[in-house]
Amino acid sequence: MRVMTGEAATVATANHEADASAERLGALFDAHHQRLYRLARRMSRSADEARDLVQDAFLRAARAPGSLPVGASAEEAWLVRVVVNLCRDRWRQTANRERLTRSAPLAPDMPSSDPEAALMARSVVWHALATLDPRRRVVLVMHELEGLPIAVIARTLGVANVTVRWHLSKGRRQLAAAIRGEGGKP
């Protein structure tokens, strides 16, 4: 019969907890990565940036497994909030870089020879979305593009329903003005 010392028991327990943590993270990834990628893709400039955002979200979950809530909807809400916060951080970094370098805003990269109006419209909408305030952009993407109800968005972002409705209303007006090419915020 083998008797474990205190140190060996601690190592065995730590290994077991690490295995359980890795297993849970794998299950979370399998369950939520596609939805998180779709959300990140709609909120980022490129597919690569969206993949990086999702990877960063799961890295945060791996670094602090104890901070993950229990339950499928709570886990998803936590991961969505992490992705949204990471997106907002990137938007702030980009805005700061642009302000510091005093560069002119990027012109829409719509090819003039492209005959497909749908492609042009999509490009215009993407560029208009990029002009929105981060919270309004998140609310519009989640409601209009992902089809989430206001109550779910409010719960996910940790705000009141009326706040989501307000951002949705203001965001729609701001988006329309940006699409029309009007300079200021409505």
C-alpha positions in Angstrom: 0.0 0.0 0.0 1.3 3.4 -1.0 0.8 6.4 1.3 0.8 9.9 -0.1 2.7 12.6 1.6 1.1 16.0 2.1 3.1 17.4 -0.8 2.2 14.5 -3.2 -1.5 14.9 -2.2 -1.4 18.6 -3.0 0.2 18.0 -6.4 -2.3 15.3 -7.2 -5.2 17.6 -6.2 -3.7 20.5 -8.3 -3.4 18.1 -11.3 -7.0 17.0 -11.0 -8.2 20.6 -10.7 -6.1 21.6 -13.7 -7.6 18.7 -15.7 -11.1 19.6 -14.7 -10.5 23.2 -15.6 -9.1 22.3 -19.0 -12.0 20.0 -19.6 -14.5 22.8 -18.7 -12.7 25.3 -20.9 -12.8 22.9 -23.8 -16.5 22.3 -23.3 -17.1 26.1 -23.1 -15.1 26.6 -26.3 -17.1 23.9 -28.1 -20.4 25.4 -26.9 -19.8 29.1 -27.5 -16.9 29.8 -29.9 -19.0 30.1 -33.0 -21.4 32.6 -31.5 -18.6 34.6 -30.0 -16.8 34.6 -33.3 -19.9 35.9 -35.2 -20.4 38.6 -32.6 -16.7 39.6 -32.7 -16.7 39.6 -36.5 -19.6 42.0 -36.6 -17.8 44.3 -34.2 -14.3 44.1 -35.6 -12.6 45.2 -38.8 -11.4 41.8 -40.0 -11.8 38.1 -39.5 -8.3 37.8 -38.0 -9.1 40.5 -35.4 -12.4 38.6 -34.6 -10.5 35.4 -34.1 -8.0 37.2 -31.9 -10.8 38.6 -29.8 -12.4 35.2 -29.2 -9.0 33.7 -28.4 -8.3 36.5 -25.9 -11.7 35.9 -24.3 -10.9 32.2 -23.8 -7.4 33.0 -22.6 -9.0 35.2 -19.9 -11.3 32.3 -19.0 -8.3 30.0 -18.8 -6.3 32.3 -16.6 -9.1 32.8 -14.1 -11.3 29.7 -14.2 -12.8 30.5 -10.8 -14.3 33.8 -12.2 -16.5 31.9 -14.7 -20.0 31.6 -13.5 -21.8 28.2 -13.4 -24.6 27.5 -15.9 -24.8 27.7 -19.6 -26.5 31.1 -19.9 -24.4 32.7 -17.3 -21.2 31.3 -18.9 -22.3 32.6 -22.3 -23.2 36.0 -20.9 -19.8 36.2 -19.1 -17.9 35.3 -22.4 -20.0 37.8 -24.4 -19.2 40.6 -21.9 -15.5 39.7 -22.2 -15.6 39.9 -26.0 -17.6 43.1 -25.9 -15.1 44.6 -23.4 -12.2 43.5 -25.5 -13.7 45.1 -28.6 -14.3 48.3 -26.7 -10.7 48.3 -25.6 -9.5 47.9 -29.2 -11.8 50.7 -30.3 -10.3 52.9 -27.6 -6.8 52.0 -28.6 -7.5 52.7 -32.2 -9.1 56.0 -31.4 -6.2 57.0 -29.2 -3.7 56.0 -31.9 -5.6 58.0 -34.5 -5.8 61.0 -32.2 -2.1 60.8 -31.4 -1.0 60.5 -35.0 -3.6 63.0 -36.1 -4.4 60.9 -39.1 -7.5 61.6 -41.2 -10.3 59.1 -40.9 -10.0 56.2 -43.3 -12.0 56.6 -46.4 -14.4 53.8 -47.3 -12.7 51.2 -49.4 -15.5 50.7 -51.8 -14.2 49.8 -55.2 -15.8 52.2 -57.8 -15.7 49.6 -60.5 -17.7 47.0 -58.5 -21.1 46.6 -60.1 -22.7 44.8 -57.2 -24.8 47.3 -55.2 -25.2 44.8 -52.3 -21.4 44.7 -51.8 -21.3 48.5 -51.8 -24.2 48.8 -49.4 -22.6 46.3 -47.0 -19.3 48.2 -47.1 -21.1 51.5 -46.4 -23.0 49.9 -43.5 -19.7 48.5 -42.0 -18.0 51.8 -42.2 -21.0 53.6 -40.7 -21.1 51.0 -37.9 -17.4 51.8 -37.2 -18.4 55.5 -36.5 -20.9 54.6 -33.7 -20.1 54.9 -30.0 -19.0 51.5 -28.7 -22.1 50.9 -26.5 -24.4 51.8 -29.3 -22.6 49.7 -31.8 -22.7 46.7 -29.5 -26.5 47.1 -28.9 -27.2 47.5 -32.6 -25.1 44.5 -33.6 -26.7 42.3 -30.9 -30.2 43.4 -31.7 -30.3 44.1 -35.4 -27.7 41.6 -36.7 -27.9 38.8 -34.1 -31.6 39.2 -33.5 -31.4 39.2 -29.7 -34.3 40.6 -27.7 -33.8 43.8 -25.6 -34.1 41.9 -22.3 -31.3 39.5 -23.3 -29.1 42.3 -24.4 -29.7 44.2 -21.1 -29.0 41.1 -19.0 -25.8 40.3 -21.0 -24.5 43.9 -20.8 -25.6 44.4 -17.2 -27.8 47.4 -17.9 -31.5 48.2 -17.7 -33.9 47.5 -20.6 -34.6 51.2 -21.0 -30.9 51.8 -21.4 -30.7 49.3 -24.3 -33.8 50.9 -25.9 -32.2 54.3 -25.6 -28.9 53.2 -27.1 -30.8 51.3 -29.9 -32.8 54.4 -30.8 -29.8 56.8 -30.7 -27.7 54.2 -32.5 -30.2 53.8 -35.3 -30.3 57.6 -35.8 -26.5 57.9 -35.6 -26.1 55.0 -38.1 -28.6 56.6 -40.5 -26.8 59.9 -40.4 -23.4 58.2 -41.0 -24.8 56.3 -44.0 -26.3 59.6 -45.4 -22.8 61.1 -44.9 -23.8 63.7 -42.4 -20.9 64.7 -40.2 -22.2 65.3 -36.7 -23.9 63.0 -34.3 -27.7 63.3 -34.2 
